[in-house]
Amino acid sequence: MNWTAYVDGYCERTAPGLWGEPLNDLANLAFLAAAGMVWWRADGQRTGRILAALIGLIFVASSVFHLVATRWGAVADSAAILIFVLFYAAVFPRVFFHAKAKWAWLGAPAFLVLTGVSAAFGGGLYLPALVGLAGFAIALGVKRDPYWLHFTMAAAVFALSLSFRTIDAVVCGDFPIGTHFLWHLLNAVVLYVVAKAMIGKTREAPAPVNDAGASV
């Protein structure tokens, strides 16, 4: 595989070069803003700071990809998003449902299985993320946890974001700059909302309990 192969995947890009996607590059700053706001909201909380750092990684990887437009850049971009999703999937059961750590981590491989099934049917990485957000919202709604609203909003915004990503190539004739930049802006909102929910719930969570039933 040629890792340096040129990738022309977005309407805005018309030729190789570092500044072939100026609007997409500028829209990446929304990820940086989200990372900064999550770091500030975390106020020293470990999980919140990790989420902020992972959003920052998405900013870096996406910025690099839309600058260099190469295959390795595309892989780095997708990998950064996947790392955030896997971390969140592993932490969610522990924070929102008080699952023991030895079971909570299974959220990550469960998402990978869902992604594999989705890929087999052409859904790729992002459809499972949408399904996951909707699933979180439903599970918390059944539990009557007020944070279900955060995930409902995140799922709705992500669905809109995914639609803009999907139609980018379709609208080129009438809208030459494309709609991919809206994918960036709306995804930054989604990342902030789910990180904010995790930080808030972590502060409410009781001290972890070991197998003997004692607080640790």
Backbone torsions as a table, in degrees:
resi	resn	phi	psi	omega
1	MET	NA	134.9	179.0
2	ASN	-89.0	100.8	-175.5
3	TRP	-69.9	-19.0	-179.2
4	THR	-96.2	7.5	-179.0
5	ALA	-60.7	143.0	-179.4
6	TYR	-70.5	135.7	179.1
7	VAL	-116.9	116.6	177.3
8	ASP	-113.9	83.0	-172.4
9	GLY	-109.2	-0.2	-173.5
10	TYR	-131.8	150.0	-174.9
11	CYS	-58.0	-40.3	-175.1
12	GLU	-64.2	-33.3	-177.2
13	ARG	-81.1	128.3	179.1
14	THR	-121.7	-8.6	-179.2
15	ALA	-163.2	160.5	176.0
16	PRO	-62.6	160.2	178.6
17	GLY	135.3	151.4	-175.8
18	LEU	-63.8	-30.5	-175.6
19	TRP	-109.9	35.9	179.9
20	GLY	-77.7	-14.9	-179.1
21	GLU	-135.0	64.6	-174.6
22	PRO	-60.1	-39.7	-178.2
23	LEU	-71.4	-41.1	176.5
24	ASN	-62.2	-39.2	178.4
25	ASP	-64.2	-46.1	180.0
26	LEU	-64.6	-36.7	180.0
27	ALA	-64.6	-24.5	176.8
28	ASN	-61.3	-22.7	179.0
29	LEU	-61.6	-20.7	176.6
30	ALA	-63.4	-34.8	176.7
31	PHE	-66.3	-40.1	178.4
32	LEU	-63.9	-41.5	178.0
33	ALA	-63.3	-42.5	178.9
34	ALA	-63.0	-42.7	179.0
35	ALA	-60.6	-43.6	179.5
36	GLY	-63.5	-42.2	-179.4
37	MET	-68.6	-37.2	178.0
38	VAL	-67.8	-41.5	177.9
39	TRP	-60.0	-43.7	179.3
40	TRP	-64.9	-42.9	-178.8
41	ARG	-68.2	-32.1	-179.6
42	ALA	-61.8	-35.4	176.2
43	ASP	49.6	48.4	177.0
44	GLY	91.4	-9.5	179.9
45	GLN	-68.3	131.4	-172.6
46	ARG	-61.4	-50.3	-177.9
47	THR	-60.9	-42.2	178.9
48	GLY	-62.4	-40.1	179.5
49	ARG	-68.2	-36.4	176.5
50	ILE	-63.5	-44.4	178.1
51	LEU	-61.0	-41.4	177.9
52	ALA	-61.9	-43.0	179.8
53	ALA	-64.3	-38.9	180.0
54	LEU	-69.5	-35.1	174.6
55	ILE	-66.7	-38.5	175.1
56	GLY	-60.9	-37.6	177.5
57	LEU	-64.3	-39.0	176.5
58	ILE	-61.6	-41.4	177.3
59	PHE	-58.0	-47.7	-177.9
60	VAL	-64.7	-49.2	-176.1
61	ALA	-64.9	-42.7	179.5
62	SER	-66.5	-39.8	178.8
63	SER	-62.2	-44.6	179.9
64	VAL	-62.3	-45.5	-178.6
65	PHE	-60.9	-45.6	-176.6
66	HIS	-75.7	-11.7	172.4
67	LEU	-85.8	-51.4	-172.9
68	VAL	-87.8	-26.6	178.5
69	ALA	52.3	52.7	178.2
70	THR	-122.9	167.6	-178.6
71	ARG	-64.2	-40.9	-179.9
72	TRP	-65.4	-33.3	177.1
73	GLY	-66.2	-38.7	178.7
74	ALA	-64.7	-40.5	178.8
75	VAL	-65.4	-42.4	179.0
76	ALA	-62.9	-39.8	178.9
77	ASP	-61.4	-50.3	-180.0
78	SER	-66.0	-37.1	-178.7
79	ALA	-64.7	-39.7	179.8
80	ALA	-63.1	-42.1	177.8
81	ILE	-64.8	-42.9	-178.7
82	LEU	-63.6	-39.4	179.2
83	ILE	-61.1	-44.6	178.0
84	PHE	-60.2	-47.3	-176.5
85	VAL	-63.9	-42.7	-179.4
86	LEU	-65.5	-41.6	177.5
87	PHE	-62.1	-45.3	-178.4
88	TYR	-64.6	-41.8	-179.4
89	ALA	-63.6	-31.8	179.6
90	ALA	-78.3	-32.1	-177.2
91	VAL	-85.8	-31.1	-175.7
92	PHE	-52.5	-50.1	-177.5
93	PRO	-62.4	-33.4	-178.2
94	ARG	-72.7	-42.2	-175.9
95	VAL	-78.7	-44.6	-173.7
96	PHE	-90.4	-22.0	-178.2
97	PHE	-125.7	6.6	176.5
98	HIS	55.5	33.8	176.3
99	ALA	-69.6	147.0	176.5
100	LYS	-65.9	149.7	-176.0
101	ALA	-57.1	-35.9	-176.8
102	LYS	-67.5	-17.2	176.2
103	TRP	-104.4	-34.6	-175.2
104	ALA	-60.5	-36.3	-176.4
105	TRP	-63.0	-18.7	-179.9
106	LEU	-65.3	-13.3	176.3
107	GLY	-59.6	-33.9	-179.1
108	ALA	-68.0	-54.4	177.9
109	PRO	-64.1	-29.3	177.2
110	ALA	-62.2	-40.2	177.6
111	PHE	-66.2	-37.6	178.6
112	LEU	-63.3	-39.2	177.2
113	VAL	-63.6	-45.3	178.4
114	LEU	-60.2	-39.4	178.7
115	THR	-65.7	-40.6	178.6
116	GLY	-62.7	-42.7	178.1
117	VAL	-64.2	-43.0	179.7
118	SER	-62.1	-43.3	-179.6
119	ALA	-62.3	-36.7	-179.7
120	ALA	-63.3	-26.7	-180.0
121	PHE	-106.5	13.4	176.1
122	GLY	85.3	12.2	-177.5
123	GLY	-86.0	-19.5	177.8
124	GLY	65.3	-156.0	-174.9
125	LEU	-79.9	-32.2	-165.7
126	TYR	-86.0	-30.4	176.7
127	LEU	-62.1	-43.7	175.7
128	PRO	-59.4	-34.5	177.7
129	ALA	-64.0	-40.2	177.5
130	LEU	-65.4	-43.7	177.6
131	VAL	-61.6	-40.6	179.1
132	GLY	-62.9	-44.5	178.7
133	LEU	-62.2	-43.3	178.4
134	ALA	-64.5	-39.2	178.4
135	GLY	-64.4	-41.5	176.4
136	PHE	-60.6	-44.2	-179.0
137	ALA	-62.0	-44.1	-179.6
138	ILE	-66.1	-45.2	-178.9
139	ALA	-60.7	-42.7	179.6
140	LEU	-72.3	-32.1	176.5
141	GLY	-64.5	-42.9	177.4
142	VAL	-61.9	-37.2	-179.8
143	LYS	-78.1	-7.5	-176.3
144	ARG	59.2	37.6	174.7
145	ASP	-88.4	125.0	-176.7
146	PRO	-59.7	-17.6	-180.0
147	TYR	-72.0	-4.5	176.3
148	TRP	-60.4	-28.2	179.2
149	LEU	-65.7	-38.1	178.1
150	HIS	-59.6	-45.0	-176.1
151	PHE	-76.6	-28.9	173.7
152	THR	-64.7	-45.2	177.8
153	MET	-64.2	-43.5	-179.7
154	ALA	-61.1	-42.0	179.5
155	ALA	-64.6	-41.1	-179.9
156	ALA	-65.3	-44.8	180.0
157	VAL	-66.3	-39.4	-179.4
158	PHE	-67.3	-36.7	176.8
159	ALA	-61.5	-42.2	177.1
160	LEU	-65.3	-43.1	179.1
161	SER	-59.6	-45.0	-179.2
162	LEU	-64.4	-34.2	177.9
163	SER	-66.1	-39.1	177.9
164	PHE	-66.8	-36.7	177.1
165	ARG	-64.5	-39.8	-175.8
166	THR	-69.7	-38.6	-174.8
167	ILE	-88.5	0.2	-175.8
168	ASP	-51.0	-50.8	-177.2
169	ALA	-71.8	-25.0	-175.9
170	VAL	-72.7	-33.6	-173.0
171	VAL	-92.7	4.1	-175.6
172	CYS	-52.0	-41.4	-176.3
173	GLY	-62.4	-36.4	-177.7
174	ASP	-100.0	-19.2	-175.1
175	PHE	-140.8	80.1	-169.3
176	PRO	-57.0	-27.5	-179.5
177	ILE	-79.0	-11.1	177.4
178	GLY	75.5	-173.7	-177.5
179	THR	-122.4	7.6	-176.7
180	HIS	-64.8	-30.9	-179.7
181	PHE	-61.9	-29.2	177.5
182	LEU	-70.7	-30.0	173.1
183	TRP	-59.4	-43.3	178.7
184	HIS	-64.6	-50.4	-175.3
185	LEU	-62.0	-44.9	-178.1
186	LEU	-72.8	-34.6	177.5
187	ASN	-65.3	-34.7	176.9
188	ALA	-62.0	-38.3	176.4
189	VAL	-63.6	-45.4	179.8
190	VAL	-59.8	-47.2	-179.0
191	LEU	-61.7	-40.6	178.5
192	TYR	-65.1	-43.9	-176.7
193	VAL	-63.6	-46.2	-177.9
194	VAL	-71.3	-33.1	176.7
195	ALA	-68.1	-41.1	177.9
196	LYS	-60.9	-42.1	178.4
197	ALA	-62.4	-43.2	-179.9
198	MET	-63.8	-42.5	179.5
199	ILE	-63.6	-45.7	-179.7
200	GLY	-62.9	-44.0	-178.7
201	LYS	-69.2	-36.0	179.0
202	THR	-61.7	-36.7	179.4
203	ARG	-69.0	-26.4	179.5
204	GLU	-84.2	-22.6	-170.2
205	ALA	-64.8	141.1	175.6
206	PRO	-71.7	167.0	178.9
207	ALA	-61.4	141.2	179.3
208	PRO	-58.6	148.2	180.0
209	VAL	-113.7	133.8	179.3
210	ASN	-83.3	179.5	-175.8
211	ASP	-64.5	-20.9	179.4
212	ALA	-84.7	-5.3	178.4
213	GLY	91.1	8.3	-179.4
214	ALA	-98.7	145.6	176.8
215	SER	-68.8	143.3	-179.6
216	VAL	-125.2	NA	NA
